[in-house]
Amino acid sequence: MATDQPPAAQQPADPKGKGKQSPRATAMIVIGMAGSGKTTFMQRVNSYLHERNQPPYVLNLDPAVMHLPFDANIDIRDTVDYPEVMKQYNLGPNGGIMTALNLFTTKFDQVLSHVEKRANDVDYVLLDTPGQIEIFTWSASGSIITDALASALPTVVVYIIDTPRTTAPATFMSNMLYACSILYKTRLPFLVVFNKTDVQSHQFALEWMRDFEQFQDALLERRQTHGDEDGPAYQDSLMNSMSLVLDEFYKHLRAVGVSAMTGEGMDELFDAVQEARQEYEREYKPELEKLYAEREKKKEADKAESISRMMRDMKVSPTTGQAAVPQSELDKYLDPAGTGQAGEVEDGEDSDDDDDAEVIDRSSRTDYYALPDKRRRGTGPGGAVEGPDGSLWPAP
Ligand SMILES: Nc1nc2c(ncn2[C@@H]2O[C@H](COP(=O)(O)OP(=O)(O)OP(=O)(O)O)[C@@H](O)[C@H]2O)c(=O)[nH]1
């Protein structure tokens, strides 16, 4: 269905509190194999939304990217210096990305608070992830980031597939198994995006997903025309069986075709994202609320248990409530400086955090255009720079 505007967020509920409305924004976590076109896709989605006056809130989580062809509100490179991480920890490129992501994850509460502040002003929050897909999908930090985001706002995983490179049944099957593993790992609403449809239509993939016999026929034909090029013959029977196993998985899988290059298929993409958002509300959020309720109950039980343990340790009489240690003695422990403010807890946030790396929301900086080149990408015509709101400003 073609529309002028991507569907705006429909009003669901805040996962953190039962019955509360979810924020307006839908988060799209964009993942895909290296070269599948993630960055081009992000650029296309970004410009599509800008054209419709729905500028998204953008996060770049790839510390190794050299050139980002769009402005990110939050960029991991502002917080973590990837080349320095490699040097200091004596790591190669992949280890460096993983460590940089781990370091950034320790600051993700700050990221989340920036995102939450804007979650009712924008319709979409976009996350670009590292090109080395497994660093995000199979690392602890990837899970922490995904879960934290999904607990704050409706979140959809967008899995980009390089369509022209998936026409061989064996490659298609590997890609689908990977998609399946990510789906089961995140348990989030999932959208498969067949990219590069300007080069290769994705119809063959939809047919293989709809009818496993068509996939099996294609497999046989490929074996006859290409021999052992895709692998030994015995793997065909495995793939035949896998196509049967995945049949159920395909039935619940949303798939669209787009060309990040030409912009074809963007309306269908956003329709599918909104459908996925509904699924989040229907299936993921109730699970999340149940989990929160269980955790709260456990926390209460733990608190009651530790209070009773503490009382036992202090030898408080369960019948009189009197401590064996006189109250005047206890006050000394609680207020060693004798300030008279026994037991008060101070918020040390401003006092000792000064050395910590801060996560910057670039769009809130007044000196945004004075930032060094490393932090200010996206040059426009005539030496102008593109601002976070999409408008062009003269370069300083
Ligand atoms: N024809 C065509 N080419 C595309 C499309 N999307 C991306 N490409 C090309 O595919 C190549 C890889 O695209 P990127 O956007 O860099 O892919 P990526 O997944 O970000 O790659 P990494 O940075 O390695 O993770 C580039 O040459 C793009 O121009 C598309 O829709 N159609």
The ligand as an SDF file (V2000), in Angstrom:
LIG
                    3D

 32 34  0  0  0  0  0  0  0  0999 V2000
   22.4940   -2.1320   -6.6670 N   0  0  0  0  0  0  0  0  0  0  0  0
   22.4100   -1.9210   -5.3670 C   0  0  0  0  0  0  0  0  0  0  0  0
   23.5400   -1.8200   -4.6290 N   0  0  0  0  0  0  0  0  0  0  0  0
   23.4220   -1.5870   -3.3070 C   0  0  0  0  0  0  0  0  0  0  0  0
   22.1660   -1.4310   -2.6780 C   0  0  0  0  0  0  0  0  0  0  0  0
   22.3840   -1.2190   -1.3680 N   0  0  0  0  0  0  0  0  0  0  0  0
   23.7200   -1.2200   -1.1840 C   0  0  0  0  0  0  0  0  0  0  0  0
   24.3480   -1.4460   -2.3370 N   0  0  0  0  0  0  0  0  0  0  0  0
   25.7880   -1.5450   -2.5920 C   0  0  0  0  0  0  0  0  0  0  0  0
   26.2980   -2.6220   -1.8350 O   0  0  0  0  0  0  0  0  0  0  0  0
   27.5980   -2.3150   -1.3380 C   0  0  0  0  0  0  0  0  0  0  0  0
   27.6300   -2.4850    0.1720 C   0  0  0  0  0  0  0  0  0  0  0  0
   26.7550   -1.5130    0.7390 O   0  0  0  0  0  0  0  0  0  0  0  0
   26.9440   -0.9360    2.2080 P   0  0  0  0  0  0  0  0  0  0  0  0
   25.7950   -0.0640    2.4790 O   0  0  0  0  0  0  0  0  0  0  0  0
   28.3240   -0.3910    2.3910 O   0  0  0  0  0  0  0  0  0  0  0  0
   26.8390   -2.2990    3.0070 O   0  0  0  0  0  0  0  0  0  0  0  0
   27.0740   -2.5730    4.5540 P   0  0  0  0  0  0  0  0  0  0  0  0
   26.2180   -3.7390    4.8970 O   0  0  0  0  0  0  0  0  0  0  0  0
   26.9200   -1.3450    5.3410 O   0  0  0  0  0  0  0  0  0  0  0  0
   28.5580   -3.0210    4.5180 O   0  0  0  0  0  0  0  0  0  0  0  0
   29.5820   -3.0240    5.7590 P   0  0  0  0  0  0  0  0  0  0  0  0
   29.9470   -1.5870    5.9750 O   0  0  0  0  0  0  0  0  0  0  0  0
   30.7000   -3.8740    5.2400 O   0  0  0  0  0  0  0  0  0  0  0  0
   28.8690   -3.6110    6.8840 O   0  0  0  0  0  0  0  0  0  0  0  0
   27.9080   -0.8890   -1.7860 C   0  0  0  0  0  0  0  0  0  0  0  0
   28.6610   -0.9600   -2.9590 O   0  0  0  0  0  0  0  0  0  0  0  0
   26.5280   -0.3060   -2.0780 C   0  0  0  0  0  0  0  0  0  0  0  0
   26.5770    0.6850   -3.0670 O   0  0  0  0  0  0  0  0  0  0  0  0
   20.9870   -1.5280   -3.4920 C   0  0  0  0  0  0  0  0  0  0  0  0
   19.8500   -1.4340   -3.0490 O   0  0  0  0  0  0  0  0  0  0  0  0
   21.1740   -1.7750   -4.8130 N   0  0  0  0  0  0  0  0  0  0  0  0
  1  2  1  0
  2  3  2  0
  2 32  1  0
  3  4  1  0
  4  5  2  0
  4  8  1  0
  5  6  1  0
  5 30  1  0
  6  7  2  0
  7  8  1  0
  8  9  1  0
  9 10  1  0
  9 28  1  0
 10 11  1  0
 11 12  1  0
 11 26  1  0
 12 13  1  0
 13 14  1  0
 14 15  2  0
 14 16  1  0
 14 17  1  0
 17 18  1  0
 18 19  2  0
 18 20  1  0
 18 21  1  0
 21 22  1  0
 22 23  2  0
 22 24  1  0
 22 25  1  0
 26 27  1  0
 26 28  1  0
 28 29  1  0
 30 31  2  0
 30 32  1  0
M  END
$$$$
